[in-house]
Amino acid sequence: MGAISAEDIISIIQSEIENFDVDNTSEETGTVIYVGDGIVTVYGIDHAMYGEVVVFDNGVKGMVQDIRQNEIGVILFGRDTGIKEGTKVVRTKKKAGVPVGAAFLGRVVNALGETIDGMGPAKEEDYLPVELPEGVKNFLQEKYAASEIVETDREHGQFEVDIIHDGVAKKVLFDNNGNWLSTSWEISPDTLPEAVKTAIQQAINDNYVGYEADDEPGMVETPDGNYYRIELEAEDGREVILKIREDGTLLK
């Protein structure tokens, strides 16, 4: 895990996470296995989200900054006094970040997303993480200029960013180092090239008799080229995913 400046993050979002309450009825608990330099490694929390706030036994809160197999890395928002190997950690299922939602449209807010226009507080629908990896930010600015970031998440070694680009909802995936993996979005079946439609029918006739194509095909961009993502489904619920190039070539 690379060097992280906890002070930079604390100055922006600490006031937000101070108000987070732990929901003990839906908690998921982990155990500290390492503490050092304001960073804690936690074992046993399997479903934590990137940017999620977690709470330690002594009340100190932290933010999930790294997700690996069987363990997560957490930035502390306080001193590590009282936190040691064996200390319990609880999920909040809430992300640190700036509050967003329809109630904020047209409102005047400060850097923390707090309303300052005298019209009272606004109810958040979600929180956008304050921090995005540099590689992710640079890529989005270059490839999808003027796009709107709707939501971000990090799970299973991948960083996922949902954006609105040219009026279209798109899902952009990056690896753990911020390298672009793919961008996908739904398209209308009517926009499929004839070569792709022919390839779908040929695949059904040859290997998937009884299957039908889903009515929400997808377009996928990758560093290695673009393809159409077609989901075939049988009456018994079995599913098959076809990846087809624009010229009708079926990918393995």
C-alpha positions as CSV (number, residue, x, y, z in Angstrom):
1,M,0.0,0.0,0.0
2,G,1.4,3.4,-1.0
3,A,2.1,6.3,1.2
4,I,-1.1,8.2,2.2
5,S,-1.4,11.6,3.9
6,A,-4.1,11.1,6.5
7,E,-4.0,14.8,7.4
8,D,-5.1,15.8,3.9
9,I,-8.2,13.6,4.1
10,I,-9.0,14.4,7.7
11,S,-9.2,18.1,6.9
12,I,-12.0,17.6,4.4
13,I,-14.1,14.8,5.8
14,Q,-13.6,14.4,9.5
15,S,-16.5,16.6,10.3
16,E,-18.7,14.4,8.2
17,I,-17.7,11.1,9.8
18,E,-18.0,12.4,13.4
19,N,-21.8,12.2,12.9
20,F,-21.8,8.6,11.7
21,D,-23.6,6.2,14.1
22,V,-22.9,2.5,14.2
23,D,-25.9,0.2,13.4
24,N,-25.3,-2.7,15.7
25,T,-28.3,-4.6,14.2
26,S,-26.4,-5.0,10.9
27,E,-22.8,-4.9,12.0
28,E,-20.0,-7.0,10.5
29,T,-17.0,-7.2,12.7
30,G,-13.3,-7.7,12.0
31,T,-10.0,-7.9,14.0
32,V,-6.9,-5.7,13.9
33,I,-3.8,-7.6,12.9
34,Y,-1.4,-4.7,12.3
35,V,-1.1,-1.0,13.5
36,G,1.5,1.5,12.3
37,D,1.8,5.1,11.1
38,G,-1.9,5.8,11.2
39,I,-2.7,2.8,9.1
40,V,-4.5,-0.3,10.4
41,T,-4.8,-3.7,8.7
42,V,-8.0,-5.5,9.6
43,Y,-8.9,-9.2,9.1
44,G,-12.4,-10.7,8.9
45,I,-14.5,-7.9,7.2
46,D,-15.4,-9.5,3.8
47,H,-17.8,-6.9,2.3
48,A,-16.3,-3.5,3.2
49,M,-16.5,-0.8,0.5
50,Y,-13.7,1.4,-0.6
51,G,-14.1,4.7,1.3
52,E,-16.4,3.1,4.0
53,V,-16.2,4.4,7.6
54,V,-15.4,1.7,10.2
55,V,-15.4,2.1,14.0
56,F,-12.9,0.6,16.5
57,D,-13.6,-0.6,20.0
58,N,-12.3,2.6,21.5
59,G,-14.6,4.7,19.4
60,V,-11.9,5.9,16.9
61,K,-13.2,5.9,13.3
62,G,-11.3,5.2,10.1
63,M,-11.8,5.0,6.4
64,V,-11.2,1.9,4.2
65,Q,-8.5,2.7,1.8
66,D,-7.3,-0.6,0.5
67,I,-9.1,-3.9,-0.1
68,R,-7.2,-7.2,-0.4
69,Q,-8.1,-10.8,-0.1
70,N,-9.1,-11.5,3.5
71,E,-8.0,-8.1,4.8
72,I,-8.5,-4.4,4.4
73,G,-6.3,-1.3,5.0
74,V,-7.8,1.5,7.1
75,I,-6.7,5.1,7.6
76,L,-7.3,6.3,11.2
77,F,-9.2,9.5,11.9
78,G,-7.6,9.8,15.3
79,R,-4.8,8.5,17.4
80,D,-4.0,4.8,17.4
81,T,-3.8,4.8,21.3
82,G,-5.7,1.8,22.5
83,I,-5.7,0.1,19.1
84,K,-3.6,-3.0,18.9
85,E,-3.6,-6.6,17.5
86,G,-6.9,-8.1,18.5
87,T,-8.9,-4.9,18.7
88,K,-12.4,-5.3,17.2
89,V,-13.6,-3.2,14.2
90,V,-17.2,-2.7,13.0
91,R,-18.6,-1.7,9.6
92,T,-20.9,1.3,9.4
93,K,-21.9,0.6,5.7
94,K,-21.6,4.4,5.2
95,K,-19.0,6.0,3.0
96,A,-16.9,9.0,4.0
97,G,-17.3,11.8,1.5
98,V,-19.4,14.7,0.3
99,P,-23.2,14.3,0.5
100,V,-25.1,14.3,-2.7
101,G,-28.7,14.0,-3.8
102,A,-31.7,15.7,-5.5
103,A,-32.2,17.9,-2.5
104,F,-28.8,19.6,-3.2
105,L,-29.7,20.8,-6.7
106,G,-29.7,24.6,-6.8
107,R,-28.4,24.9,-3.2
108,V,-25.3,26.7,-2.1
109,V,-22.9,24.5,-0.1
110,N,-19.4,24.7,1.4
111,A,-16.5,22.3,0.7
112,L,-18.0,19.7,3.0
113,G,-21.4,19.7,1.3
114,E,-23.1,21.6,4.1
115,T,-25.8,24.1,3.0
116,I,-24.9,27.7,3.6
117,D,-27.8,29.5,1.8
118,G,-30.0,29.9,4.9
119,M,-32.6,27.5,3.5
120,G,-32.1,24.8,6.0
121,P,-30.3,21.4,5.7
122,A,-30.6,19.1,2.7
123,K,-31.1,15.4,3.0
124,E,-28.3,13.4,1.4
125,E,-29.1,10.3,-0.8
126,D,-25.4,9.1,-0.9
127,Y,-21.9,10.2,-0.3
128,L,-19.3,10.7,-3.0
129,P,-15.8,9.8,-1.9
130,V,-13.5,12.8,-1.5
131,E,-10.5,11.0,-2.9
132,L,-10.0,9.3,-6.3
133,P,-6.7,7.8,-7.3
134,E,-4.7,10.1,-9.5
135,G,-4.7,7.6,-12.4
136,V,-8.5,7.3,-12.3
137,K,-9.0,11.1,-12.2
138,N,-6.6,11.7,-15.0
139,F,-8.2,9.0,-17.2
140,L,-11.7,10.3,-16.6
141,Q,-10.7,13.9,-17.4
142,E,-8.9,12.9,-20.6
143,K,-11.3,10.3,-22.0
144,Y,-14.7,11.4,-20.6
145,A,-14.3,15.2,-20.3
146,A,-17.2,17.0,-18.7
147,S,-18.7,13.7,-17.5
148,E,-20.5,13.6,-14.1
149,I,-19.4,11.2,-11.5
150,V,-22.5,9.5,-9.9
151,E,-20.9,6.9,-7.6
152,T,-17.6,5.2,-6.9
153,D,-16.8,1.9,-5.2
154,R,-13.9,-0.3,-4.7
155,E,-14.2,-4.1,-4.3
156,H,-12.4,-7.3,-5.1
157,G,-9.3,-5.5,-6.3
158,Q,-11.2,-3.2,-8.8
159,F,-12.2,0.4,-8.7
160,E,-15.6,1.1,-10.2
161,V,-16.8,4.6,-11.2
162,D,-20.4,5.2,-12.4
163,I,-20.6,8.3,-14.7
164,I,-23.0,10.2,-16.9
165,H,-21.2,10.9,-20.2
166,D,-23.0,12.6,-23.1
167,G,-26.3,11.8,-21.3
168,V,-25.5,8.1,-21.1
169,A,-25.0,6.1,-17.8
170,K,-21.6,4.3,-18.0
171,K,-19.7,2.0,-15.7
172,V,-15.9,2.5,-15.8
173,L,-13.7,-0.2,-14.2
174,F,-10.0,0.2,-13.1
175,D,-7.6,-2.2,-11.5
176,N,-6.1,-1.7,-8.0
177,N,-3.4,0.6,-9.5
178,G,-5.8,2.9,-11.3
179,N,-5.3,1.3,-14.8
180,W,-8.4,1.4,-17.0
181,L,-9.9,-2.0,-17.6
182,S,-13.2,-1.3,-19.4
183,T,-16.2,1.0,-19.9
184,S,-19.7,-0.5,-20.4
185,W,-23.2,0.8,-21.0
186,E,-26.6,-0.4,-22.2
187,I,-27.7,0.2,-25.8
188,S,-30.9,-0.4,-27.7
189,P,-31.2,-3.7,-29.6
190,D,-32.1,-1.7,-32.7
191,T,-28.6,-0.2,-32.8
192,L,-26.8,-3.5,-33.1
193,P,-24.9,-3.9,-36.4
194,E,-26.4,-6.5,-38.7
195,A,-23.2,-8.5,-38.5
196,V,-23.6,-8.7,-34.7
197,K,-27.3,-9.7,-35.0
198,T,-26.3,-12.4,-37.5
199,A,-23.6,-13.7,-35.1
200,I,-26.1,-13.9,-32.2
201,Q,-28.5,-16.0,-34.3
202,Q,-25.7,-18.2,-35.5
203,A,-24.5,-18.9,-32.0
204,I,-28.0,-19.8,-30.9
205,N,-28.5,-22.1,-33.8
206,D,-25.1,-23.8,-33.4
207,N,-24.7,-24.1,-29.6
208,Y,-27.6,-22.5,-27.7
209,V,-30.9,-23.9,-29.0
210,G,-33.7,-22.7,-26.8
211,Y,-31.9,-19.6,-25.6
212,E,-33.1,-16.1,-26.2
213,A,-31.2,-12.9,-26.3
214,D,-31.8,-10.4,-23.6
215,D,-33.4,-7.1,-24.8
216,E,-30.7,-5.0,-23.1
217,P,-27.4,-5.6,-24.9
218,G,-24.3,-3.7,-23.8
219,M,-21.5,-1.9,-25.4
220,V,-18.0,-2.5,-23.8
221,E,-14.9,-0.5,-24.5
222,T,-11.5,-2.0,-23.5
223,P,-7.8,-1.2,-24.1
224,D,-7.8,-4.2,-26.5
225,G,-10.8,-3.1,-28.5
226,N,-14.6,-2.8,-28.3
227,Y,-17.3,-5.4,-28.3
228,Y,-21.0,-6.0,-27.8
229,R,-22.0,-7.9,-24.7
230,I,-25.1,-10.1,-25.3
231,E,-26.8,-12.1,-22.6
232,L,-28.6,-15.3,-23.7
233,E,-31.0,-16.9,-21.3
234,A,-32.7,-20.3,-21.3
235,E,-36.2,-21.1,-19.9
236,D,-34.5,-23.0,-16.9
237,G,-32.6,-19.8,-15.9
238,R,-29.2,-20.8,-17.4
239,E,-27.3,-17.8,-18.8
240,V,-24.6,-17.4,-21.4
241,I,-22.7,-14.2,-22.2
242,L,-21.6,-13.6,-25.8
243,K,-18.9,-11.1,-26.6
244,I,-19.0,-10.0,-30.3
245,R,-16.9,-7.5,-32.3
246,E,-18.6,-5.1,-34.6
247,D,-17.7,-7.2,-37.6
248,G,-19.5,-10.2,-36.1
249,T,-16.4,-12.0,-34.7
250,L,-17.3,-14.0,-31.6
251,L,-14.8,-13.7,-28.9
252,K,-13.8,-16.6,-26.6
